[in-house]
Amino acid sequence: MAGIEDKNLFMMCEALNPAALTHLSPAYYVRTCRTDELDVWKTMHFDSPELANEFAAFMTQYFDEVYANQESEFFKRCLFVCDSRDTPIATCFGWKAYGHVSTIHWFKV
């Protein structure tokens, strides 16, 4: 792609493989992240509470630099998979990276 060759993109899907798709179990559902759950989103990407705490300032700074000026769009696009108690157990969202490339990122289960 012209104009983004030096950007930080990790994987690319040129064609959807329908065999890779499946239905979500009825025990779970998808909803958007609520504004009062930003800290939940910031900690989900780490494998332990200690690691999440270690990177808390980084995540806050990253959000502030990348998403804060588009906060309403962030909350429209940030998805949670929740269990029957409405507890987020996974997250990802679609975003126009660098204003050019449609991406799915911040994916974590």
C-alpha positions as CSV (number, residue, x, y, z in Angstrom):
1,M,0.0,0.0,0.0
2,A,1.4,3.3,-0.9
3,G,2.0,5.8,1.8
4,I,2.0,3.4,4.8
5,E,4.9,1.2,4.1
6,D,6.8,2.3,7.2
7,K,3.8,1.9,9.6
8,N,3.4,-0.7,12.3
9,L,1.1,-3.3,10.8
10,F,1.5,-6.9,11.9
11,M,-0.9,-9.1,9.9
12,M,-3.2,-8.7,6.9
13,C,-6.1,-10.7,5.6
14,E,-6.6,-10.4,1.9
15,A,-9.7,-12.7,1.9
16,L,-12.1,-13.9,4.5
17,N,-12.1,-17.7,5.1
18,P,-15.8,-18.5,5.9
19,A,-14.7,-21.8,7.4
20,A,-12.9,-19.9,10.2
21,L,-16.2,-18.3,11.4
22,T,-18.4,-19.8,14.1
23,H,-21.3,-18.6,16.2
24,L,-20.8,-17.3,19.7
25,S,-22.1,-19.6,22.4
26,P,-25.5,-18.4,23.8
27,A,-23.7,-18.0,27.2
28,Y,-21.9,-14.9,25.8
29,Y,-22.8,-11.8,24.0
30,V,-21.1,-8.8,22.4
31,R,-21.6,-5.2,23.4
32,T,-19.6,-1.9,23.3
33,C,-17.4,-0.8,26.1
34,R,-19.1,1.7,28.3
35,T,-17.4,5.0,29.3
36,D,-17.1,3.8,33.0
37,E,-15.2,0.7,31.8
38,L,-12.2,2.4,30.3
39,D,-10.0,1.0,33.1
40,V,-11.4,-2.5,32.5
41,W,-10.2,-2.1,28.8
42,K,-6.8,-0.8,29.9
43,T,-6.2,-3.8,32.2
44,M,-7.6,-6.6,29.9
45,H,-4.5,-6.7,27.7
46,F,-2.2,-8.0,30.5
47,D,-2.0,-11.5,31.8
48,S,-1.8,-10.6,35.5
49,P,-3.0,-7.8,37.7
50,E,0.6,-7.0,38.6
51,L,1.5,-6.6,34.9
52,A,-1.6,-4.4,34.3
53,N,-0.6,-2.3,37.3
54,E,3.0,-2.0,36.0
55,F,1.7,-0.7,32.6
56,A,-1.2,1.4,33.9
57,A,0.5,4.7,33.2
58,F,1.6,3.6,29.7
59,M,-2.0,2.6,28.9
60,T,-3.4,5.9,30.1
61,Q,-0.8,7.8,28.1
62,Y,-1.5,5.7,25.0
63,F,-5.2,6.2,25.3
64,D,-4.7,9.9,25.8
65,E,-2.4,10.3,22.8
66,V,-4.2,8.0,20.4
67,Y,-7.9,7.9,21.3
68,A,-8.8,10.7,23.7
69,N,-9.5,13.2,20.9
70,Q,-11.8,10.6,19.3
71,E,-13.2,9.3,22.6
72,S,-16.8,8.9,21.4
73,E,-15.6,6.9,18.3
74,F,-13.5,4.7,20.6
75,F,-16.5,3.8,22.7
76,K,-18.6,3.1,19.6
77,R,-15.9,0.7,18.2
78,C,-14.5,-0.9,21.3
79,L,-16.3,-4.2,21.8
80,F,-16.5,-6.6,24.7
81,V,-17.5,-10.2,24.8
82,C,-19.3,-10.6,28.1
83,D,-20.5,-13.5,30.1
84,S,-23.9,-14.0,31.6
85,R,-23.0,-11.7,34.5
86,D,-22.1,-8.9,32.1
87,T,-18.4,-9.3,32.9
88,P,-16.1,-8.5,29.9
89,I,-14.0,-11.5,29.1
90,A,-12.6,-10.4,25.7
91,T,-12.1,-7.3,23.7
92,C,-11.2,-5.9,20.3
93,F,-12.2,-3.1,18.0
94,G,-12.2,-2.0,14.4
95,W,-10.2,1.2,13.8
96,K,-8.9,3.1,10.8
97,A,-5.2,2.9,11.6
98,Y,-3.1,5.9,10.5
99,G,-6.4,7.1,9.0
100,H,-5.9,4.7,6.0
101,V,-6.2,1.1,6.9
102,S,-9.2,-0.7,8.4
103,T,-7.9,-2.8,11.3
104,I,-9.0,-5.1,14.1
105,H,-6.8,-4.5,17.0
106,W,-6.4,-4.6,20.8
107,F,-7.7,-8.1,20.6
108,K,-7.5,-10.0,23.9
109,V,-9.4,-13.0,25.4
